[in-house]
Amino acid sequence: MKVNKSSKRSKIKLRIRKKIKGSPSRPRLSVFRSNKEIYAQLIDDLNGVTLLAASSRDEATAQTGNKSEVAKAVGKLLASKASAENISAVVFDRSGYLYHGRIKALAEGAREGGLQF
């Protein structure tokens, strides 16, 4: 039986989620990447609540440049929202994606914005 790309990613995602838990003091930064957009949110796993969210569909992230530049802008936007809520440290959840390209750009943007991983 052939294993397709999405089922392989979901196995990787579950393996990552076993090890990573978000708390109110150090939430989980979860990333979702589609072909056109990128979404990031800070999640408190103890209470099951999304604390903050940012995406490339927000008006604050100007859609200029390529997808990696937009992802970096989303990371900076999320970091600025987090600093307004007094959140400085997060746990990075790449959701089964490789730490490369847009995922890496979002993480670097969040680090430049002041978040500590």
Chimera marker file (.cmm) of the C-alpha trace (Angstrom):
<marker_set name="trace">
<marker id="1" x="0.000" y="0.000" z="0.000" r="1" g="1" b="0" radius="0.5"/>
<marker id="2" x="1.365" y="3.390" z="-1.010" r="1" g="1" b="0" radius="0.5"/>
<marker id="3" x="1.857" y="6.065" z="1.599" r="1" g="1" b="0" radius="0.5"/>
<marker id="4" x="0.910" y="9.510" z="0.356" r="1" g="1" b="0" radius="0.5"/>
<marker id="5" x="2.446" y="12.810" z="1.375" r="1" g="1" b="0" radius="0.5"/>
<marker id="6" x="-0.330" y="13.951" z="3.717" r="1" g="1" b="0" radius="0.5"/>
<marker id="7" x="-0.414" y="10.739" z="5.742" r="1" g="1" b="0" radius="0.5"/>
<marker id="8" x="3.369" y="10.804" z="6.071" r="1" g="1" b="0" radius="0.5"/>
<marker id="9" x="3.186" y="14.411" z="7.327" r="1" g="1" b="0" radius="0.5"/>
<marker id="10" x="0.451" y="13.542" z="9.815" r="1" g="1" b="0" radius="0.5"/>
<marker id="11" x="2.632" y="10.773" z="11.289" r="1" g="1" b="0" radius="0.5"/>
<marker id="12" x="5.516" y="13.219" z="11.670" r="1" g="1" b="0" radius="0.5"/>
<marker id="13" x="3.131" y="15.767" z="13.182" r="1" g="1" b="0" radius="0.5"/>
<marker id="14" x="1.930" y="13.301" z="15.835" r="1" g="1" b="0" radius="0.5"/>
<marker id="15" x="5.506" y="12.347" z="16.662" r="1" g="1" b="0" radius="0.5"/>
<marker id="16" x="6.352" y="16.028" z="17.212" r="1" g="1" b="0" radius="0.5"/>
<marker id="17" x="3.193" y="16.694" z="19.270" r="1" g="1" b="0" radius="0.5"/>
<marker id="18" x="4.071" y="13.876" z="21.685" r="1" g="1" b="0" radius="0.5"/>
<marker id="19" x="7.155" y="15.815" z="22.754" r="1" g="1" b="0" radius="0.5"/>
<marker id="20" x="5.872" y="19.417" z="22.595" r="1" g="1" b="0" radius="0.5"/>
<marker id="21" x="3.308" y="20.935" z="24.947" r="1" g="1" b="0" radius="0.5"/>
<marker id="22" x="2.358" y="24.585" z="25.227" r="1" g="1" b="0" radius="0.5"/>
<marker id="23" x="1.621" y="26.276" z="28.549" r="1" g="1" b="0" radius="0.5"/>
<marker id="24" x="0.252" y="29.734" z="29.414" r="1" g="1" b="0" radius="0.5"/>
<marker id="25" x="3.750" y="30.999" z="30.210" r="1" g="1" b="0" radius="0.5"/>
<marker id="26" x="5.374" y="29.315" z="27.187" r="1" g="1" b="0" radius="0.5"/>
<marker id="27" x="2.755" y="28.638" z="24.471" r="1" g="1" b="0" radius="0.5"/>
<marker id="28" x="3.202" y="26.494" z="21.379" r="1" g="1" b="0" radius="0.5"/>
<marker id="29" x="3.768" y="28.387" z="18.109" r="1" g="1" b="0" radius="0.5"/>
<marker id="30" x="1.966" y="26.221" z="15.563" r="1" g="1" b="0" radius="0.5"/>
<marker id="31" x="2.420" y="26.818" z="11.832" r="1" g="1" b="0" radius="0.5"/>
<marker id="32" x="0.183" y="25.849" z="8.904" r="1" g="1" b="0" radius="0.5"/>
<marker id="33" x="1.330" y="26.356" z="5.346" r="1" g="1" b="0" radius="0.5"/>
<marker id="34" x="-0.881" y="26.147" z="2.283" r="1" g="1" b="0" radius="0.5"/>
<marker id="35" x="0.152" y="26.763" z="-1.305" r="1" g="1" b="0" radius="0.5"/>
<marker id="36" x="-0.798" y="30.448" z="-1.170" r="1" g="1" b="0" radius="0.5"/>
<marker id="37" x="-0.954" y="31.455" z="2.498" r="1" g="1" b="0" radius="0.5"/>
<marker id="38" x="0.809" y="30.824" z="5.821" r="1" g="1" b="0" radius="0.5"/>
<marker id="39" x="-0.820" y="30.851" z="9.250" r="1" g="1" b="0" radius="0.5"/>
<marker id="40" x="0.689" y="30.876" z="12.752" r="1" g="1" b="0" radius="0.5"/>
<marker id="41" x="-0.925" y="30.756" z="16.164" r="1" g="1" b="0" radius="0.5"/>
<marker id="42" x="0.120" y="30.632" z="19.801" r="1" g="1" b="0" radius="0.5"/>
<marker id="43" x="-1.680" y="27.830" z="21.633" r="1" g="1" b="0" radius="0.5"/>
<marker id="44" x="-2.028" y="27.046" z="25.332" r="1" g="1" b="0" radius="0.5"/>
<marker id="45" x="-2.377" y="23.245" z="25.355" r="1" g="1" b="0" radius="0.5"/>
<marker id="46" x="-3.199" y="22.987" z="29.057" r="1" g="1" b="0" radius="0.5"/>
<marker id="47" x="-6.423" y="24.973" z="28.623" r="1" g="1" b="0" radius="0.5"/>
<marker id="48" x="-6.932" y="24.164" z="24.930" r="1" g="1" b="0" radius="0.5"/>
<marker id="49" x="-7.062" y="27.838" z="23.937" r="1" g="1" b="0" radius="0.5"/>
<marker id="50" x="-5.577" y="29.808" z="21.067" r="1" g="1" b="0" radius="0.5"/>
<marker id="51" x="-3.996" y="32.911" z="22.567" r="1" g="1" b="0" radius="0.5"/>
<marker id="52" x="-2.944" y="34.781" z="19.405" r="1" g="1" b="0" radius="0.5"/>
<marker id="53" x="-2.983" y="34.264" z="15.662" r="1" g="1" b="0" radius="0.5"/>
<marker id="54" x="-1.433" y="35.870" z="12.608" r="1" g="1" b="0" radius="0.5"/>
<marker id="55" x="-1.561" y="35.005" z="8.944" r="1" g="1" b="0" radius="0.5"/>
<marker id="56" x="-0.555" y="36.224" z="5.535" r="1" g="1" b="0" radius="0.5"/>
<marker id="57" x="-4.184" y="37.214" z="4.988" r="1" g="1" b="0" radius="0.5"/>
<marker id="58" x="-3.948" y="39.946" z="7.644" r="1" g="1" b="0" radius="0.5"/>
<marker id="59" x="-3.797" y="43.474" z="6.309" r="1" g="1" b="0" radius="0.5"/>
<marker id="60" x="-0.794" y="44.236" z="8.527" r="1" g="1" b="0" radius="0.5"/>
<marker id="61" x="1.379" y="41.891" z="6.460" r="1" g="1" b="0" radius="0.5"/>
<marker id="62" x="1.823" y="43.641" z="3.147" r="1" g="1" b="0" radius="0.5"/>
<marker id="63" x="1.662" y="41.101" z="0.337" r="1" g="1" b="0" radius="0.5"/>
<marker id="64" x="4.764" y="42.452" z="-1.347" r="1" g="1" b="0" radius="0.5"/>
<marker id="65" x="7.605" y="40.177" z="-2.300" r="1" g="1" b="0" radius="0.5"/>
<marker id="66" x="7.786" y="36.436" z="-2.499" r="1" g="1" b="0" radius="0.5"/>
<marker id="67" x="6.225" y="33.891" z="-0.127" r="1" g="1" b="0" radius="0.5"/>
<marker id="68" x="9.294" y="33.687" z="2.133" r="1" g="1" b="0" radius="0.5"/>
<marker id="69" x="9.286" y="37.451" z="2.692" r="1" g="1" b="0" radius="0.5"/>
<marker id="70" x="5.568" y="37.353" z="3.525" r="1" g="1" b="0" radius="0.5"/>
<marker id="71" x="6.205" y="34.488" z="5.978" r="1" g="1" b="0" radius="0.5"/>
<marker id="72" x="8.916" y="36.542" z="7.678" r="1" g="1" b="0" radius="0.5"/>
<marker id="73" x="6.462" y="39.448" z="7.995" r="1" g="1" b="0" radius="0.5"/>
<marker id="74" x="3.895" y="37.095" z="9.568" r="1" g="1" b="0" radius="0.5"/>
<marker id="75" x="6.510" y="35.995" z="12.124" r="1" g="1" b="0" radius="0.5"/>
<marker id="76" x="7.298" y="39.614" z="13.008" r="1" g="1" b="0" radius="0.5"/>
<marker id="77" x="3.575" y="40.423" z="13.310" r="1" g="1" b="0" radius="0.5"/>
<marker id="78" x="2.999" y="37.478" z="15.636" r="1" g="1" b="0" radius="0.5"/>
<marker id="79" x="6.005" y="38.487" z="17.748" r="1" g="1" b="0" radius="0.5"/>
<marker id="80" x="4.704" y="42.045" z="18.103" r="1" g="1" b="0" radius="0.5"/>
<marker id="81" x="1.257" y="40.764" z="19.142" r="1" g="1" b="0" radius="0.5"/>
<marker id="82" x="2.914" y="38.415" z="21.644" r="1" g="1" b="0" radius="0.5"/>
<marker id="83" x="5.017" y="41.186" z="23.169" r="1" g="1" b="0" radius="0.5"/>
<marker id="84" x="1.830" y="43.223" z="23.664" r="1" g="1" b="0" radius="0.5"/>
<marker id="85" x="0.435" y="40.249" z="25.644" r="1" g="1" b="0" radius="0.5"/>
<marker id="86" x="3.710" y="39.870" z="27.640" r="1" g="1" b="0" radius="0.5"/>
<marker id="87" x="4.686" y="36.576" z="25.990" r="1" g="1" b="0" radius="0.5"/>
<marker id="88" x="8.403" y="36.318" z="25.334" r="1" g="1" b="0" radius="0.5"/>
<marker id="89" x="9.138" y="32.575" z="25.094" r="1" g="1" b="0" radius="0.5"/>
<marker id="90" x="7.446" y="29.970" z="22.894" r="1" g="1" b="0" radius="0.5"/>
<marker id="91" x="7.848" y="26.353" z="21.830" r="1" g="1" b="0" radius="0.5"/>
<marker id="92" x="8.089" y="26.026" z="18.037" r="1" g="1" b="0" radius="0.5"/>
<marker id="93" x="5.834" y="23.444" z="16.374" r="1" g="1" b="0" radius="0.5"/>
<marker id="94" x="6.643" y="23.050" z="12.690" r="1" g="1" b="0" radius="0.5"/>
<marker id="95" x="3.606" y="20.724" z="12.198" r="1" g="1" b="0" radius="0.5"/>
<marker id="96" x="5.457" y="18.095" z="10.198" r="1" g="1" b="0" radius="0.5"/>
<marker id="97" x="6.935" y="20.513" z="7.679" r="1" g="1" b="0" radius="0.5"/>
<marker id="98" x="10.664" y="20.641" z="7.074" r="1" g="1" b="0" radius="0.5"/>
<marker id="99" x="12.470" y="23.511" z="8.784" r="1" g="1" b="0" radius="0.5"/>
<marker id="100" x="13.250" y="25.119" z="5.461" r="1" g="1" b="0" radius="0.5"/>
<marker id="101" x="11.931" y="27.887" z="3.239" r="1" g="1" b="0" radius="0.5"/>
<marker id="102" x="8.774" y="29.587" z="4.486" r="1" g="1" b="0" radius="0.5"/>
<marker id="103" x="8.743" y="27.780" z="7.840" r="1" g="1" b="0" radius="0.5"/>
<marker id="104" x="12.313" y="28.876" z="8.527" r="1" g="1" b="0" radius="0.5"/>
<marker id="105" x="11.526" y="32.434" z="7.390" r="1" g="1" b="0" radius="0.5"/>
<marker id="106" x="8.551" y="32.636" z="9.768" r="1" g="1" b="0" radius="0.5"/>
<marker id="107" x="10.701" y="31.395" z="12.662" r="1" g="1" b="0" radius="0.5"/>
<marker id="108" x="13.447" y="33.913" z="11.871" r="1" g="1" b="0" radius="0.5"/>
<marker id="109" x="10.893" y="36.725" z="11.679" r="1" g="1" b="0" radius="0.5"/>
<marker id="110" x="9.487" y="35.726" z="15.074" r="1" g="1" b="0" radius="0.5"/>
<marker id="111" x="12.999" y="35.667" z="16.545" r="1" g="1" b="0" radius="0.5"/>
<marker id="112" x="13.742" y="39.111" z="15.102" r="1" g="1" b="0" radius="0.5"/>
<marker id="113" x="10.501" y="40.346" z="16.649" r="1" g="1" b="0" radius="0.5"/>
<marker id="114" x="11.693" y="39.263" z="20.093" r="1" g="1" b="0" radius="0.5"/>
<marker id="115" x="10.325" y="35.761" z="20.656" r="1" g="1" b="0" radius="0.5"/>
<marker id="116" x="12.679" y="33.209" z="22.201" r="1" g="1" b="0" radius="0.5"/>
<marker id="117" x="12.461" y="29.558" z="21.100" r="1" g="1" b="0" radius="0.5"/>
<link id1="1" id2="2" r="1" g="1" b="0" radius="0.2"/>
<link id1="2" id2="3" r="1" g="1" b="0" radius="0.2"/>
<link id1="3" id2="4" r="1" g="1" b="0" radius="0.2"/>
<link id1="4" id2="5" r="1" g="1" b="0" radius="0.2"/>
<link id1="5" id2="6" r="1" g="1" b="0" radius="0.2"/>
<link id1="6" id2="7" r="1" g="1" b="0" radius="0.2"/>
<link id1="7" id2="8" r="1" g="1" b="0" radius="0.2"/>
<link id1="8" id2="9" r="1" g="1" b="0" radius="0.2"/>
<link id1="9" id2="10" r="1" g="1" b="0" radius="0.2"/>
<link id1="10" id2="11" r="1" g="1" b="0" radius="0.2"/>
<link id1="11" id2="12" r="1" g="1" b="0" radius="0.2"/>
<link id1="12" id2="13" r="1" g="1" b="0" radius="0.2"/>
<link id1="13" id2="14" r="1" g="1" b="0" radius="0.2"/>
<link id1="14" id2="15" r="1" g="1" b="0" radius="0.2"/>
<link id1="15" id2="16" r="1" g="1" b="0" radius="0.2"/>
<link id1="16" id2="17" r="1" g="1" b="0" radius="0.2"/>
<link id1="17" id2="18" r="1" g="1" b="0" radius="0.2"/>
<link id1="18" id2="19" r="1" g="1" b="0" radius="0.2"/>
<link id1="19" id2="20" r="1" g="1" b="0" radius="0.2"/>
<link id1="20" id2="21" r="1" g="1" b="0" radius="0.2"/>
<link id1="21" id2="22" r="1" g="1" b="0" radius="0.2"/>
<link id1="22" id2="23" r="1" g="1" b="0" radius="0.2"/>
<link id1="23" id2="24" r="1" g="1" b="0" radius="0.2"/>
<link id1="24" id2="25" r="1" g="1" b="0" radius="0.2"/>
<link id1="25" id2="26" r="1" g="1" b="0" radius="0.2"/>
<link id1="26" id2="27" r="1" g="1" b="0" radius="0.2"/>
<link id1="27" id2="28" r="1" g="1" b="0" radius="0.2"/>
<link id1="28" id2="29" r="1" g="1" b="0" radius="0.2"/>
<link id1="29" id2="30" r="1" g="1" b="0" radius="0.2"/>
<link id1="30" id2="31" r="1" g="1" b="0" radius="0.2"/>
<link id1="31" id2="32" r="1" g="1" b="0" radius="0.2"/>
<link id1="32" id2="33" r="1" g="1" b="0" radius="0.2"/>
<link id1="33" id2="34" r="1" g="1" b="0" radius="0.2"/>
<link id1="34" id2="35" r="1" g="1" b="0" radius="0.2"/>
<link id1="35" id2="36" r="1" g="1" b="0" radius="0.2"/>
<link id1="36" id2="37" r="1" g="1" b="0" radius="0.2"/>
<link id1="37" id2="38" r="1" g="1" b="0" radius="0.2"/>
<link id1="38" id2="39" r="1" g="1" b="0" radius="0.2"/>
<link id1="39" id2="40" r="1" g="1" b="0" radius="0.2"/>
<link id1="40" id2="41" r="1" g="1" b="0" radius="0.2"/>
<link id1="41" id2="42" r="1" g="1" b="0" radius="0.2"/>
<link id1="42" id2="43" r="1" g="1" b="0" radius="0.2"/>
<link id1="43" id2="44" r="1" g="1" b="0" radius="0.2"/>
<link id1="44" id2="45" r="1" g="1" b="0" radius="0.2"/>
<link id1="45" id2="46" r="1" g="1" b="0" radius="0.2"/>
<link id1="46" id2="47" r="1" g="1" b="0" radius="0.2"/>
<link id1="47" id2="48" r="1" g="1" b="0" radius="0.2"/>
<link id1="48" id2="49" r="1" g="1" b="0" radius="0.2"/>
<link id1="49" id2="50" r="1" g="1" b="0" radius="0.2"/>
<link id1="50" id2="51" r="1" g="1" b="0" radius="0.2"/>
<link id1="51" id2="52" r="1" g="1" b="0" radius="0.2"/>
<link id1="52" id2="53" r="1" g="1" b="0" radius="0.2"/>
<link id1="53" id2="54" r="1" g="1" b="0" radius="0.2"/>
<link id1="54" id2="55" r="1" g="1" b="0" radius="0.2"/>
<link id1="55" id2="56" r="1" g="1" b="0" radius="0.2"/>
<link id1="56" id2="57" r="1" g="1" b="0" radius="0.2"/>
<link id1="57" id2="58" r="1" g="1" b="0" radius="0.2"/>
<link id1="58" id2="59" r="1" g="1" b="0" radius="0.2"/>
<link id1="59" id2="60" r="1" g="1" b="0" radius="0.2"/>
<link id1="60" id2="61" r="1" g="1" b="0" radius="0.2"/>
<link id1="61" id2="62" r="1" g="1" b="0" radius="0.2"/>
<link id1="62" id2="63" r="1" g="1" b="0" radius="0.2"/>
<link id1="63" id2="64" r="1" g="1" b="0" radius="0.2"/>
<link id1="64" id2="65" r="1" g="1" b="0" radius="0.2"/>
<link id1="65" id2="66" r="1" g="1" b="0" radius="0.2"/>
<link id1="66" id2="67" r="1" g="1" b="0" radius="0.2"/>
<link id1="67" id2="68" r="1" g="1" b="0" radius="0.2"/>
<link id1="68" id2="69" r="1" g="1" b="0" radius="0.2"/>
<link id1="69" id2="70" r="1" g="1" b="0" radius="0.2"/>
<link id1="70" id2="71" r="1" g="1" b="0" radius="0.2"/>
<link id1="71" id2="72" r="1" g="1" b="0" radius="0.2"/>
<link id1="72" id2="73" r="1" g="1" b="0" radius="0.2"/>
<link id1="73" id2="74" r="1" g="1" b="0" radius="0.2"/>
<link id1="74" id2="75" r="1" g="1" b="0" radius="0.2"/>
<link id1="75" id2="76" r="1" g="1" b="0" radius="0.2"/>
<link id1="76" id2="77" r="1" g="1" b="0" radius="0.2"/>
<link id1="77" id2="78" r="1" g="1" b="0" radius="0.2"/>
<link id1="78" id2="79" r="1" g="1" b="0" radius="0.2"/>
<link id1="79" id2="80" r="1" g="1" b="0" radius="0.2"/>
<link id1="80" id2="81" r="1" g="1" b="0" radius="0.2"/>
<link id1="81" id2="82" r="1" g="1" b="0" radius="0.2"/>
<link id1="82" id2="83" r="1" g="1" b="0" radius="0.2"/>
<link id1="83" id2="84" r="1" g="1" b="0" radius="0.2"/>
<link id1="84" id2="85" r="1" g="1" b="0" radius="0.2"/>
<link id1="85" id2="86" r="1" g="1" b="0" radius="0.2"/>
<link id1="86" id2="87" r="1" g="1" b="0" radius="0.2"/>
<link id1="87" id2="88" r="1" g="1" b="0" radius="0.2"/>
<link id1="88" id2="89" r="1" g="1" b="0" radius="0.2"/>
<link id1="89" id2="90" r="1" g="1" b="0" radius="0.2"/>
<link id1="90" id2="91" r="1" g="1" b="0" radius="0.2"/>
<link id1="91" id2="92" r="1" g="1" b="0" radius="0.2"/>
<link id1="92" id2="93" r="1" g="1" b="0" radius="0.2"/>
<link id1="93" id2="94" r="1" g="1" b="0" radius="0.2"/>
<link id1="94" id2="95" r="1" g="1" b="0" radius="0.2"/>
<link id1="95" id2="96" r="1" g="1" b="0" radius="0.2"/>
<link id1="96" id2="97" r="1" g="1" b="0" radius="0.2"/>
<link id1="97" id2="98" r="1" g="1" b="0" radius="0.2"/>
<link id1="98" id2="99" r="1" g="1" b="0" radius="0.2"/>
<link id1="99" id2="100" r="1" g="1" b="0" radius="0.2"/>
<link id1="100" id2="101" r="1" g="1" b="0" radius="0.2"/>
<link id1="101" id2="102" r="1" g="1" b="0" radius="0.2"/>
<link id1="102" id2="103" r="1" g="1" b="0" radius="0.2"/>
<link id1="103" id2="104" r="1" g="1" b="0" radius="0.2"/>
<link id1="104" id2="105" r="1" g="1" b="0" radius="0.2"/>
<link id1="105" id2="106" r="1" g="1" b="0" radius="0.2"/>
<link id1="106" id2="107" r="1" g="1" b="0" radius="0.2"/>
<link id1="107" id2="108" r="1" g="1" b="0" radius="0.2"/>
<link id1="108" id2="109" r="1" g="1" b="0" radius="0.2"/>
<link id1="109" id2="110" r="1" g="1" b="0" radius="0.2"/>
<link id1="110" id2="111" r="1" g="1" b="0" radius="0.2"/>
<link id1="111" id2="112" r="1" g="1" b="0" radius="0.2"/>
<link id1="112" id2="113" r="1" g="1" b="0" radius="0.2"/>
<link id1="113" id2="114" r="1" g="1" b="0" radius="0.2"/>
<link id1="114" id2="115" r="1" g="1" b="0" radius="0.2"/>
<link id1="115" id2="116" r="1" g="1" b="0" radius="0.2"/>
<link id1="116" id2="117" r="1" g="1" b="0" radius="0.2"/>
</marker_set>
